[in-house]
């Protein structure tokens, strides 16, 4: 709120703190019609992020102010701020139960998504506001609502919040509902190292063998003794492999998880290439130069496979799935310029300007002599409405490749748009 007039700052702060009389006084001061247009003035007064008094009141849990704004002034209850969040979303994010109850009672729509395609239910799950989560679910909110590719259950599992996971499962959340079957709540729980979440999900019917080949749960759990035991006891196949072709017992040995190897040894089929198929023999083999050479070779094959899957998904216009696979590739080769460029393009198609620019910027650091990297940066900057910077990026790309029609046209359009938008109305 740095560039907001002092009176506006006090007014919005009063809304947040529930100081109704002070809010009314400053509203009169902001109203050029001295009271006749107070509702319109309050409706149009906002900070640099597009948050109005009703958003501040909701995030502060100021029910008295909300009643004044909604019941007396008849302001729109589901108005969005600059990021697309409604007052209900703001109250949900901050854990303001009373405000959430009031807004729902007055007809606020809990299914409205913001700029990140998240609903208030997503935020209740992300923040672990269990009372608000239960309230939404008791009112009939869709427990399996997805944003771009994450459900509330996946968010809770990602944060290892087993209490929230339990609430969602008790309300019928699907334990196997994930993004293209590649990232399920069970996978998320393993990433968060939460055996409690894993246990809850398995009891609720999560498939221990779910996910595509190369991305099964048990290989992911190689370092987690308790999770390995839970998965094996639930019927997880101990002979599945990761993308490098390594079994869970090998992965456990690589990271020195002796207890994990002990659990997996009785149920894993012997691998012919191992001279000594015993617990100590497996641990020793995992430290050998021959095995590490094989690991490095497989890692490169895995990188190429993930990159290929990303490209295939992109060609099918499944952009979030492409992002998933390109991210997998970058886990193995973090600064590959081509993959960063490809993921930036996917984010651009998904209208995620900030993410598109972050990847383009990393791509430029790796390949400052690559015209396409400048093109990606320009596209991302255009999405962020930074037209002058976009024109510069396209121009820098043209210096490297003057004959590129793609860069020429992008530079021309960015320049025209910037000039046109700069002309006073």
N, C-alpha and C positions, 0 to 999 in steps of 0.2 A: 504493500500500500504506500510505497515511497512517494509516488507522484500524485496521490490523491489529496484534494484540498482538506485542510484540517477539520473543517466542519463536517465533511463527509466521513472522515475517519472516526470522529466522535460519535456520529450518528450510527454507523455500522457497528462500532464497538458496543454502543448502548443496546443494540438489538441482540448482540452475542451474549451480553451479560444479563439480559432481562430487565434493563432499566427503562421501563415503559414511559414514565413521565419525561425522562431526559430525551428519549427517542422522539416523543411527540414535540417537545420544544425545538429540537434541532430540525425536525421535519418542517415545522412552520417557517423556520429561518431559511431552509432550502427552497421553500415553495414561493416562486415569484408571484403567485396569485394570492398570497397571504391567507392560505387555508382553503381556498376554493378548489385547488387542484392537488390537494395533499396526497390522495391515493395515486395519482399519476406520477407525482414527484417521487414518492417512495418506491413505486414500481420501477422507475427509471434510474434511481440512484444506485450505483454499484462501484465496486473496486476494479482494479486493473485486470482481475481474473474473471470479471463478469458476475461476481457474487453480489446478490442483492441482500436487503435487510432480512428477507425471509430465509435465505440460506444461512446467514449469520445466526439468526434466532434458532434455527433448527440445529446447527452444529453446537450451539451453546446450551441447547436443551431448554430454551426459554419459552415455555408453553404459553405464558401470559402474553408475550409479544406475538406469538404465532396466532393466538385467538384474535388479537386486535387486527392483525394484518389480513387474516383470512375471513373472519366473521364480520368485522366492522367495515373494513376497507374493501372486502371482496377481491383480494388479490389472487392471482392464479396460483394454485397450490402445487402444480407440477412444473413450474417454470424452471428452465435449465440455466446453469451458469456457463461460463466460458468453456469448461471442460465437459459439459453435457450432464452435469450432476444436478439432480433435483433436490429440494429440501429434504425429502425422505432419505436419499442417499447420504446427504451430509449428516443427518442425525444418526443414521446407521453406522457410518464411519467412526463417529465420535462416541458411540455407545450410549446415546441419549434415549433410554427406553421410554420415558414419559412422552417425549416429543414424537417418537415413532408411533406410540399408541394413539396420540392425538391426531397425527397426520393421517394415519390409516382410518381412524374413525370419521375424519372429514372427507374421505374419498381419495386420498393420494394413491396413485397407481404404483404398486411395488414391482411391476414388470418392466418399467421404463429403463432402458440402458443408457449409459453415458458414452463418452468418446472412446473409452476402452472396451465398450460392449459389455460392461459389468452392470448387474442389477444391485439393488440394496442388499439382497440376500447374499450375493458374492462378498460384499464388504463385511457383512456380519460374520461370515465364515472366515474371511481373511484375518479379521481383527480378533476373532474368538469371542465375540459378544454373544454369549450363549442364550441369554434371556431374550434378546432381540431376534436371534435366529429361531428360537422356539416359537416366538410370537408370529413371525412371518409364516412359518410352516403350519401353525395352527389356523392361520387365515387362508391356507390353500395355495401358498406360493409353490411353484414347481421346484421340487427338491433337486432335480437333475438339470436345471437350467444351465446352458453352456454360454460362455462368452466366446472369444475367438477359438479357444480349444481347451478350456479348463472349466470343470464343474465346481460347485461349492465343496463337494467331498474331496476333490483333488487338491483344492487349495488347503483345506484343513489337514489333509494327509501330508502335503508338502511341508507344512510348518510343524508336523509331528504333534498336532493338537488332538490327542486321543479323546478328550472329553467332547470336543466339537464333532469329531468323527462319529462318536457314539450317538449323539443327538441326531445327526443326519441319517445314520443307518437305522435308528429307531423310527424315523419318519419315512422309511422306505427308499432311501437313496440306493441306487444300483451300484454295488461294489465293483462291477466290471465295466462301468460306463466310462470310457476314456476316448481320447482323441485318436480316431482311426485305429483303435486297438493297439496303439504304439506306446501310449503313456497312460496307464490306468492308475486308480488310487493306490493299488498295491505297489506299483513301481514307485509312486511318489513317496509312500511310506518308507520304502527301502532307502531312497535317496536321503530322507530326513533322519535315518538311523533310528526309527521309532518301532521297536518290537511290539509295543502296546497297540499301535495303529495296525500293524500287520496282523496281530492276533485277532483284533476286532473284525477286520475285513475278511479274514479267512473263515471266521465263525459265521459271518454274514453271507458266505457263499462266493467270495472272491476266488477266481480260478488261479491256482498256483502255477499253472502252465500257460497262462494267457500271454498275449503279445506275439508279434511275428518272430520268425526264426532270427536268432542273433540278439534278440532283446527280451529274453525270458527273465523271470524274476530271480531265479536261483543264482545265475551267474552274477547278477548285480549285487547279491547279498554276500559275496565271497568273504568280506571282512567282518561280518556280523554273526557271531556264534549263535545267539539266541534266535535270530531271524532264520538262519540256515536250518536249525532244528525245527522251528515252526513250519517252514515250507516243506521239509522232508516228511514230517509227520502228517502233513496235509496232502501228500501225494505228488509233490513236485518231482519232476523227472530229473534225477541226478546226472543223467548222461547228455543233457542238452548242452549246447555250446554258445559262446558269445560270438560276436562278429568275426573274431580272429580264429574261431574254431577251437577255442580252449574250453574244457569242461570246468564246472564249478570247483572241483577238487584241485585242479591245476591253478586256478586263479587264487584260491585260498592259500596254496603253497607259495605262490609268487610273493604275496604280501606277508608271509610268515605267520599265517593264522593256523597254528598247529592243531588247536582244538577243532577248528572247522574241518581240517583234513581228517581228523579222527572220526567226526560225525559222518562225513561223506564216504569214507573208505569202505564200510561194509555194504553200501548200496550202489557204489559206482562200478561199472564194468571195467575190467583192466584195459589199459591202453597198450597196444602191442609194442610201441616204440620204447616203452619203459623197461629197462633191463631188470630193475629191482622194484617190483610192484608191492611195495610195503609203505607204511606211513613215513618212515625215515627215508626210504628210497625216493619217494615222491618229493619230499622236502628238499633232498639233495639235488635231484634232477632239476628242480625249479631254479636253482642257483647256478646251473652249469652254463658255460659260454655257448654251447650248442643250442640250448633251449632259448637263451636270450636273443641269439641271432634269428631263430625262428620267430620269436615274438616280434622283433623289429620288422621282419618281412611281412608277417601277418597284419601288423598295424598299418602298413602302407596299403595292403590289399583291402583292409577294412575302410580306410579313408576313401579309396577310390569307389568302393561299393556304396558308401553313404552318399558320396557326391553324385554318383549315377542315379541313385534312388531319388535324390533331391531334384535332379534335372528331369527325371521322368514325371514326378509329381508336378513340377512347374509346367511341363508341356500339357498336362491334363488340367491345368489351371487350378490345381489344388494347392494354393499358395502357402497356407499354414502348414500343410504336410511337407512341402518343399523346405520351408523354414526349419522344421523339425530335423530333417535329414541333413541339411546343410550345417545345422548346429552340431549334429553328431560328428560330421566330418571335421568341423573346426575344433571339436574337443581333442581330436587326434593331431591336428595340424593347425594350431590357433591363428596363424597369420598368413594363411594361403590367400593371396590376392584374388584369384579367380572365384573362390568360394565366397569370400566377403562381398565381392561384386554381385554375385548371383543372389546372395541373401538380401543385399541392399535392394535389388530389383524386386524381390518378393515383397519386402516391406513396403516398397513404393506402391505396388499393386494393391496392397492391403490398406493403403492410406496411413501408414505409420511413419510419418515424416522424421521424427526424432531417431527412431531405430534405423531407418534407411540412411540417415546422415551419419550416424555413428559408424556403421559398417563401411560407408563410402570413405569416411575420414581415415579409418584404419587401412583401407585399401590404398589410399593415397600415400600413407606413410610407407607402405611396402613397395608400391610401384609409382613413384612420383613422375615417372616418364610415360605413364600409360594413359592415353586420351580417354579411354572408357571410364577410368576411375574419376576423372573430372566430370564426365557426363553423369555418372551416378550421383556425384555430390550435387551437381546442378539440379537434377530431378528432385532430390531430397529437399534441397533448399527452397525450391519452388513450392513443394508441398507445405513447407513451413511458412509460406508467404514472404520469404526473404528474397524478393525478386531481384534486387540489385546484386546480392551475393551470388544468386544463381547465374545471372548474366556473366559475372566475373569468372565463375567456374567454367561455364561453357566457352568463354573467351580463352581461358588458359588451356583448355583442351584443344581448341582450334590452333593455338600456337604450335602444338605438337603434331597435329594432323589437319592442316589447312584444307584438305580436300574432303573431309568428312561431312557429308550432307546431313547426317543426323545431328551433329554438333552445330552446323550452320543454321539449321531450322530451329533448333532449341534456343540458340543465342538470339536469333531474330525475334521469336515469340516472347522470350523472357524480357528482352529490351523493350519491345512494343508495349507489353503489359505493364512493365514498371513505369514507363513514361506516361501511359494513359492513366494509371492509378495515381500518379503524382500531380495531375492537373486539377486545380481547385474546381469544385462544383459550381 
